[in-house]
Amino acid sequence: MPPHCSTSSHNPPSAADDVYALAVVALQLLCGRADERDMPADLLETLEEAGLAPPLQAVFEAALADDPRRRPLTGLAFAAA
């Protein structure tokens, strides 16, 4: 679940939530770490440890941003990056 969804003032689900979820699954697959209990901080730590190329790391950092306005607008935009 995206970090902003845990607050009581959460807006209805959006494409930004889907992008976050897609990034979580993609990162877990890339790193071989499919633990559903990973929290966003753990995912960012996993991202740093994965040794991904800086441009790819930047794509994941954007998709996993706490603020949904900083994420790619769609899953297609995430995949294209």
C-alpha positions, -999 to 999 in steps of 0.1 A, spaced: 0 0 0 14 34 -9 24 55 21 -2 82 16 -30 56 17 -24 49 54 -37 84 64 -73 90 71 -75 118 45 -66 95 16 -83 102 -17 -98 75 -39 -74 51 -56 -56 65 -85 -31 56 -113 -4 69 -89 -13 41 -65 -10 15 -93 24 29 -103 36 25 -68 23 -11 -66 39 -19 -100 72 -5 -88 71 -25 -56 65 -58 -76 91 -49 -102 117 -41 -76 110 -73 -56 114 -93 -88 146 -76 -98 161 -81 -63 146 -116 -56 129 -103 -25 92 -111 -27 84 -104 10 50 -88 12 59 -72 45 85 -49 30 77 -13 39 86 16 17 118 24 37 129 -12 33 122 -10 -4 143 21 -9 171 4 11 167 -26 -11 169 -3 -41 202 11 -29 216 -23 -23 205 -37 -56 233 -19 -75 210 -8 -103 223 17 -129 217 53 -117 191 60 -144 171 29 -134 174 37 -97 160 72 -104 130 57 -122 123 35 -91 128 63 -67 102 84 -85 77 55 -87 81 48 -50 79 85 -39 57 91 -9 40 120 -27 19 105 -55 23 137 -75 60 129 -79 53 95 -94 50 87 -132 14 95 -143 7 60 -156 21 24 -156 29 29 -192 50 60 -184 68 40 -157 75 12 -181 87 36 -208 112 52 -184 
